[in-house]
Amino acid sequence: MQKYRKLWRFNIKLCLKKSQILLVSCYLLVIVLAQLQIVASQSDDDGIYRGKELGKLNTYHHQVSGDVYAVDEYTLLFVNFNYDGNGADTYFWAGASNRPGPQGFIVPDKYGKTNILDRYFNDEFTLRLPDNKKLVEIQWFSIYDINTQNTFGDVYIPDDFEPPVTQKIGALARNSEASGEVSSGSIEVLNSQTILIPNFNYNGRALRGHFWAGEGPAPNANGFKIPDELGYLDPIRKYNNETIRLELPGGKTIFNINWFSVYDLHTNEVMAQIYMPDVLNVPPSLTKILPLVEPLPNCRQLHKLYRVSWEVFGPQITLQLTSQVGEDHYMAFGISGSQEKSQMLGADVAVAYIIGGNQGFALDYNITSLAPCVQVLGQNKGVCKDDAVGGMDNYQMLLFSRENGVNQVNFRRNLLSSDDGDKPYVLTRPMYMVWALGRLDSNREPAFHDYYPKRDVIIDFNPVEKYNDCFAFKEETKPEKKTEIWEQSHIYDRSVRSFTATLGPPGGRKGYAGLTNHVSNGIAWYLNGLLIPELWLRRGLTYVFKVRGGNNPHSAEFYHPLVITDEPRGGFDRLTDAKQSEIRVLAGVEFTRRGRPKPTAAGPLCLAKHPEGQDRRLDDNFMTFKKFNRTLESDCSAGDPAYLEITPNSSWPDIVYYNSFTQANMGWKIHIVDSYQGAIRVPNAATNTGFSMFLMIFFAGVAFLLRQNNF
């Protein structure tokens, strides 16, 4: 920081001595250096912003040392902290007296414990003051031995200390001449990398509208994209009075930018902007920036969690897929099924994943239907490996690695393949591409994707100049907040003997995936209008399922006869003979003379689906299934449903499962009970009229007995 200050003063003096011809240039240089001084004042020597510096620990005993920063009103950050651990009764200690002494209080350690301190060696961690005490309420912080009343090291809080806090910087100023209408509430800078935009509105009309930030006196084309609230770098969607949270990419901070805007890259039009104050006393982001593994010469960031890099050499292209995903996830990337837009149907893609850290795969897939690979009249259709549909796997695996939760897979193929199922990589024009991230199913096949683009992805694989907009991934220091799943629906009503089975969307992480902890294939069973409810059926009673899951065996996507088995995943028809022999089929399948399974309950399709324009990626924004379900539209084919009649008996297990005959992971549990009265259940009052009636009768009986006994 000192070197920038000296250089700044020197240039002011230089400008004053120069002629008027150079005066403007000199003062521009002064402005740049002033900005550098501001940035430097906010950062440590290594360029990382850690909050407001309180100083180095004063060292007295036991090798205590380290740098101390204020993260916010309640939290301290310690960097390169050392303590030999040899104190007898030593704690982190703080107080409001003039100097460290017995009048202080214990500050819990980095684990939130108040144990005697162990040894520390160049550690970095945060400590939060207990009982919501604030830093402005204390005078000092120390490493203190209660037994000997000795201070081993300390740092003092200045009298005029102002801790870093969230700052409001005003609302977006709309450009009245812009085509895209933009407005917002007062923007809050939550920390050095995160901003919160309340009441954000945007009509979505710009062809390539993005959240855009950068340096300079005004928004310009030399800025950079900021991922949207879901991490996508596609042109942003329409927003209607929404509150969104945005995070600057990689290691960039608010101290690296002069302005934030909503910007159309197609027309270079600024739709709205706000300028960053020169100095912002805000908390640091507390995120760890993972090292940017060297990509191939060209690199495109597809999502904040995913990038592709490539190199063309001779007749071959080498691809590198890198993503911050779980061990059971896949990365898909390939050539669109259409030459006019990005389209999954008909696409030629590579599916890459790593198993156990020591097995890497890059496999050639064709997408002939938006469904898992299934047999349709003797032929495989859906998301199938090339060699399963008569083609060849033409990807050559090169390298793979998994470090810090990041998968990286390198592979190669010819630009022009001899396989009719492979599309060519063209170098004379940009190409429409597709990509996706998702989880592998139990057969190590790609299930329905969790992340995918809604807008066209266009890549020029032979750019005039090397292309690289990739940035480093981040590792959150705090665990990600667990998604609150929707309430599990239950049908526990002895009077209900009939169930209507239709299909609908699985509802994201809050729906099927969260309720079952299984991957989804993009569609799920709805019984009596409820998403995969748990059923409670009594032995000896007869029940009927009216099935509307599709009866066209030519459809890989919408042919779902209902079956009931003793295993949870379903997709009986996709299993090997050995696997099928391990499963007990209780209803919905009969066997031919040759021993081949044949479904018996395939009815006309009745499908609930998102209305036109509704983004499936936003399903997790719905707080309840009921609110989600109200937005869906039903499309039902004519015709009577198929009927599946069952009578559970004493040979049935206590838990069985309803599912699809053709595809896995669509249904859920059926509890088989001897008596409703003794059954253990978690009823849903909204769907359980029988139980509600029972409660009414029970409490009426209690009231009667109380009156009879004069209570």
N, C-alpha and C positions, 0 to 999 in steps of 0.2 A: 504494500500500500504506500509506503514511504517513497519508493522510487517513482511511482506515478505522480505523487504530490510534487516532488522536486522537478520532474520533467514538465509538469503543468505550469509551475511558476516560471521556469526557464523560458518556455515558449511564449508566455505573456510578455515577458521582457523583450524577447526577440521580435515579437510582432510590433511592439511600440517603436522599435528602431527601424523597421523596414519601411520601404516606400509604399505608397497607396496601392500600387499594382499588386503587391503580394499580401496586402492587408487582409483581404477576404480569405485567401487560402490559409493564412496564419490563424485566423480566428476559427475557421472550420476545424483546424487541427486542435485548437484549444478545446473546442466543444467535445471532440472525440476523446481527448485525454481526460477531460472532466468526467465523462461517462465512465471511462476506465477506472477513474479514482473512486466513483460511487460503487461500481461493481466490486473493486478490490476491497473497499471498506466493509463489504458484507461477507467477504470470503476469507478463509484461512489461507496459509501459504500454499497449500496444495490445490487451491481453487474450489474446494468443497465448502458450501455454505452449511454451517452447523448451528446457527442461531446467534444470539448475542454473547460475545465473548466476555467472560468474567475475569479471565486471567489464568495464570499458572498456579497450581497449588504451591503454597509456601512449604518447603520441606524442612522438617525438624528431626524426625527419627524414622527408623525402619524403612528407609528408602522410598518413602511416599513421594510420588510425583505425578504429573499429568496436567492436562488442559481442561478447563471447565467452561461450559457454555450454558446459557439459559435457552431452553427449547420453547417454553411457554410460561404461563403464570405459575405453574406448579412443578415443572420438570427441569432437571439438570442433566446435561450430557457430559460424560467424561470420556476423554480421548487419550490414548496412550497412558492409562492409569496403572501405576505400580504401587505395590505394598507387599512386604516380604512375609506377612502372615504370622509374625512372631509375637504380636501383642497378646497379653493374657486375657483381656476382657474388652476387646476393641470393636467399635461400631462406627457406622456413618452417623454423624451427630450434627444437629443444627440448633440454633437458638437466636434469641433477640437481645441478649446482653451485649456488653461492649466487646467482649472477647470470649473465646470458647471456654466453657466451664461446666460444672455439674448442673447448672440450671437449664441445660438444653434438653433435646428429645432425640430418640432414635429414629433414623430414616431407614425404611426397609431397603434391603440390598436389591440387586438387579433381578432377583427371583421373587421379590415381594416378601422376603423373609426377614425376621429380626434376629438372625443367628449371629454369633461371633464371626467376624470377618476371616475368610480364608485368604490365601495368597492370590495376588493379582499380578499379571505380567503383560504390560502393553495392551490392556483390555479397553474396549470401547462399549459403553452401555449407558442407559438412562436410569435415573432415580427420580421417583415422584414423592414429594413431601406427603406425609400422612395426614389424615383427617381434613383433606381439602385445604391445608395451609398453603398460603401463597408466598412466593419468593420475596415479595415486598414486605412481608411480615417478619422476616428474619434478618439478622445482621451478618451472619457468617455461616459457613458450612465447614465441617472438619472431619478428620479421621481421629477418633478420640478413644482413649482407654479409660473406662469408668473406674476400674480398680485402682489405677495409679493416678488418675486425674491428669494425665499427660495428653497433650495434643501432638499427634505425629505429623500432621499437615493440615493446612486450612486455606480458605479463600474467603474474602469479604465481599459483601454485597454493597455497591455504591449507594450513597444517600439518595441520589437522583435517578436511581435505576428504574427503567421502564421495560418490563419483559415483553418479548415478542407475542403479539396477539393477532387474531384474524382482523384484516383491514377491509373496509368498504371503500371502493374507488369510483363508484358512480355507475350509471346505466350506459348501455351501448347507444352511441349517437348514430341515428340512421341517416344514410345518404338519400335525400328525398328524390333524387333522379334515378336511383337504382331500381331494377326490375324486381328484386327480391325484397319483400317487406319484412323488416327485422325490428324487434323491440325487446326490451328486457327490464327487469328490476335492477336494483343496485347490486353490482357484481361484488362478490367477496373473494379476497385472496386468502385462502385457508392456510396455505403454507407456501414454501418457495417453489413448489411445482404444481399446485392444485388451485383451481379457481371454481367457484360456485356461481352459476348464473340462474337466478330465480326468475320465474315468470317469463321464460324465453319463448318468443314467437318468431316463426319464419315460415313463409308460404311455400318454400321448396321449389320455386320456379327457375332458379338459376341452373344452367346446364351442369356446371361443375362448381357448385357452392361448397366451401370448406371453412372450417375453423382454421384461422391463418394468423400467424404471429411472426414478428421479426424485428429488425433494427432499422433505424433511419427516422427521418422527421415525419414520415407518413407511411401508411400501408402501401406496399409495393409488391411486385412479382417475385422479389428475391427472398421472401419469407419462407416459412415451412408449415406443413400441415400439423394440426393438433388432432389426435384421434378423438372421435366422438365419445359419448358416455359409455358406449359398449366396446370401445377399442377399435372401431373400424376407421379406415382411412378413405372410404368411398365418399362420393359427394353426399352431403348430409341430407337427411330426410326432412319432411315437414314437421314442425313443432307447434303445439298449441298450448301456450301458457304453462309450459313445463319447467320444472327446476332440474337442472342438469349439472353434473360434476365433471370437469375436464382436467386432464393431467398432461402436463407438458411431456413430450417424448424424450426417451433416453436420459441424458444427464443435464438437459436444458432446464434453466430456472427462470423465474420472472426477472432476475437481474440480467439475463441475456437478451431481453426483449424491451423495445420501446413502446410497442403497441400490440393490441389484440384486435382481430377483426373477423367479420364474416365476409368472405371474398370469393368472387367468381373467377376461377382460373381460365375459363373459356374466353371471357371478355376482358379480363383484368379489371373488373369493376369492384369497387369497395361498396358493399351494401350497408355495412355499419362498422363502427370502430370505437375503441376507447384507448386512451394513452395511459401508460403506466407512470405513476409518480416516480420522481428521481430516487427517493429512498423509501423503502417499505420495511418496517420493523415487524416481520412476520415469522412464524415458526419455521424451522427447516422441515423438509418432507419426511425425514427418517426412512428413506428408502435406500436400499443398497443397489448400486448400478453394477450389473454383471458385466464382465469383460466382453467386449464385442469380438467374437471369434471371427477371424479374417474370412470374409466371404470371397467368392469368385469375383472376377473383375467387374461384372455388372450385378447390381443388387436392387431388388424392389421390395419395399416393405408392404405387405399385404394387409396386415393387422398388427396391432401393438404386440401380439403374441406370435407372429408368424412372418417369415420372409423367405423369398426365393432368390438365389443368385445363380448366374450361369456364365458359361464360356463356350464359344463356338470355335472349333478347331478342325479344319478340313471338313469331312462329311459328317462329323459327329457333334453333338451338343452334350456338355456336361452340366448337370443340374445339382444344386445343393439346396435342400429343404431344411430350414432351421426353425424350431418352434419351442415355446415354453409350455410344455404339456405334461400330463401325467404319464406314468409308465405304460398304462393300458390304452393310450391314445394313438391315433394315426394322423398322418399328414397326407392330404390328397392335393395333387396339382396336375393340370393337363390342359389339353386343347379342347375348346368348346365344341359342342355338337352342332353349332350353327356358325356360319361365316359372317353373320350380320349382328350377332349379339352373344353375350356369355350365357350359355345354356347347358345345364347338366345332362339333359336327355340327349343321348347320342355321343357324349363326350368320350375322349380317349385319355385316361388319366393314369398317373402313377400313384400308388398308395404305399407310403413309407412308414415304418414303425420299428421300434426297438423292443425286444423282449429280454427282460432280466439283465439288461446292461451289456450282454455279451452276444446277442444275436440281432443283426440288423437286416432289414428287408426293404426292397424297393420293387414292387410287383406291378405288372401291367394289367390294367382293368379296362373293360368296356362297359358303358352304362346304356343298356337297352331299355330299361324301365326304372322308375324312381322307387325301387324296392330292393330288398336283399335278394341275392341270387337264388332263384327257385326254378324248379322244373315245371314247364308249362307244355303239356302234351308231348312230353319226351324231350323237350329242348330247354336249355338253361336260358333264363331271361332275368334281367335286373342288373344289379351292380356285380358283375361277374369277372373273374380272372379271364384273361385272353385265352388261356389254354383250356378253359371250361366251355368256351363257345367256338372252338375250332381254330383258334389262332395260336400265336406263340408269344411267350414272354420275352420281349426284346430289350429289357433293361439290364444293363451290366452293373452290378453292385461294386462300388469302389471303397468307400470309407463310411464309418458311422461312429458316433460317440454320444454319450449322455453324461453331462456334467452340470451341476447346479440346477437340475430340473429342466435342462434344455436338451432337446434331441436334435442331432444334426446327421443327415444322411446324404451322401454323395453318390450319384449314379450317372450312367451314360447310355445314350442310344443314338442310332443313326438319324440324321435329319429326315431322310427318306427311307422308310422301312419297306421290306418286301412283304410284310404281313398286311393283307387287305383290311384288317380291323384297326390298323394303326393309321392315324392321321399324320401328315407331314409337318415338320417345323419349317415355316417359310421365312426367308431372310429378306425378301423384296418388299415386304409391307408389314405393318403391325398386325398382330393376331389377337383374336378374342380367346381368352383363357378362362378357366374355372379353378376354384380351389375350395377346400373345406378342411375343418378340423373336427374330430369326433372321437368317440370311444370304440374300441374293438369289442365285439360280442364274445360269448363264451367259446366260439369256434375260431376266434382270431380273424373274423371278417369285419369289414367296416360297417358299423351301425349308422343310424341316421345322424347327420352331422350337427354339432352344437354351434359351430361358427361357419358362416358362409356369406359371400357378398350378395347384395340385392341389386347392385348396379353393375354395368359392364366393366370387365377387367381387360384392358388392352395393353399389350406389351410388344415392343419392338425388340426382337432378339438380335438385331444387327444395327445398333444405333451408331450415328456418325461419331459421337463421343461416348466414352464409357458412362454408363448411367448408374448412379448409386444414391438412393435416398434412405438407406437403412440406418437404424439407430439401435442402441443397446437395449437389452431387456432389463427389467427391474425385478428385484426380489423384495417383497414386502417384509419389513422387520416385524410387523404385527400379523398374526394369522388372519386369513380372510374370514370375514363374518359368514357363518353358516347360513345358507339359504333357508328361510322359514317356509316349509312345505305347506301345501294346502291340507286341510283337515281330511283325514281318511273317512270316506262315506261307508256306512254300514246299512244293510237291509236285514233287520232283525225283527221280523213280523210274521207270526205264525199264520196270519190270514193271507199273506201274499204267497200264492202258489204259481204265479206266472211272471216271467221276466222277458222284456223286449230287449234283444241284443242288437245294437247298431254300432257304427264306427264313428270315430272322431279324432281330433288332434290330441296328442298326449299331454300338452300343457307345459312344456319346458321342464326346468329343474324342480319346479314346485309341484308338478303333476306326476305323471307316471314314473319318471326317473327318481324323483325324491321319495315317492310313496313306496316303491318296490326296491330301490337301490339296484335296479337293472337298467341296462342301456335300452333305449327305445328305437324302434325301426320307423318312427314317424307317424304311427297310427295306433289307436288303442280301442278296446271295447268300452262301450257305454251301455250299462244295464239300467233300464227304467230311467234313462236320462242322466245317470250318474257315471262319472269317470271311474272305472275299475273298482266298484264298491266291493267290500267283503260281504259275502252272503252267509246266512246262518240257516241251514236246512236240517230238518229232523228225519232221522231214520224211520222208514215205514210210510212216509208221506210221499205223494207223487207231485212232481213239479214239471212245468213246461217252460222251455226257452223258445221264444219266437225269434228266429234268427234272420237278420238282414245284414249279412256281412259280405254279400256279393256272390253270385252264382255263375259267373262267366269264367270257366277254367282257362280261357285264352288270356286272361288278365293276370300279369305277375303282381300288380300293385293292389288290385281289389278283388281278390278271390279268397275268402276267409270262412270256410266252414268252421263251425264251433265244435270243439272237442273238450272233454273233461278227462284229465289224467291225474296221476299221483306225483307228477314232477312240475316245477314252477314255471318253466320257460316256454314250453310249447314248441310249435314248428315241427310236429311229429314227422311230417312228410320229408323234411330236409335231413333227417338223421340217418345214420348208417343202420344197416340191419342189426348190427351188434348193439347199438345204442337203443334201437326200438325194442329189442328183446328185453331190455332192462326196465322198461316203462310199462306200467299197468294202465291200459286204456279203459276207462269206466263208461264212457258214452261218446257217441259222435263218430265212431269208426266201426266198419265191418270189414272182414277180410275175405278176399276172393279165394277161389279154389287153389290158386297158386300161392296163397299166403300173402298177397299184396294188400296193403291198407287202402280202404276206400271210404271217403267221408260221406256222412249221411245227412248232414244238416247245413246245406248251402242254400240260403235264401237270397232274394233280390237285394241289391245294395241300397242302404240308407246311410248317408254320410253327412256328418256335421263338419263344416269347414270354415276357415277364416273368410270373411267377406273380401271382396276385391279392394286392394289397397292396404289391408291390415297386415302388419309385419309380424310374422310368427316369432321373430327374435325378441319381441317385446312381451311375450306371454308371461314372463316372470314379473312384470309390472303389476299384474292383477293380484290383489291381496287375497281373494278367495276364488274358489272354483265357480261359485255361483255368479260372480261378476264376470269371470272369463266366459262362462257358458252363455251368458246373455248376449255376447257379441257374435256368436257363431250363427251360421246359416245352414239349414238342412236341405239336402238334395236326395230325395228318395225315389227309387225306381218303382214302377207299377208292379203289381203282382202280390200274391199271398206270401207270407214268410214261410221259411222252413221250420218245422216243429221238432224239437229235441225233448223227448219226455224221459224223465229219470225218476227212479224210486230208490234212494239210498237205503242200503240194508246193513246188517251187522258186519259184513265183510269189507265195507268201505272204510278207508282210513279216516282219522278224525279231521284231517285237512287234505283237501284235493284242490285242483286248480282248473279254471276255465281258460281256454286259450284258442289260438287259431291253429288249424290243421297244417297250413302252409308256411306260416311265418312265426318266428319266436317273439317273445316279449310284447304281448298285447293284452293279457288278462291278469287275473289275480286270484285270491283265495276263496274257497268255499269251506266253511266250518260245518262238519257233520256232527250233530249232537243227538243224544238219546232223549233229551228233554230240554225245552227252552228254559225251564225254571232254574235248572242247575248250571246252565251254560255261562261261561265267562265271556263277556263281550264289552266293547266300548261303543255304545250306541250313539248314533247321531240323531238328535231330537228332531231335526228337520225331515228325516227320512224314515222315522220309526214310529208310526202311529200306534202300533200295538203296544210298544213299551210306554209311550206317553199315556195310553189308556190305563195300563197297569199301574203307573204312578198315581193317576187320579183316583183309581179305586182303592189303592193302598192307603193313601192319605185320608180319603173319606172314611175308611174303616177305622183308622187311628183316631180321627176326630170323634167318631161315634163311641168308641170305647172310652175315650176321655170324658165325654158327656155322661156316659152311664156310670162312671165312677166318681162323678162330681169333681173332676179336675178343672 
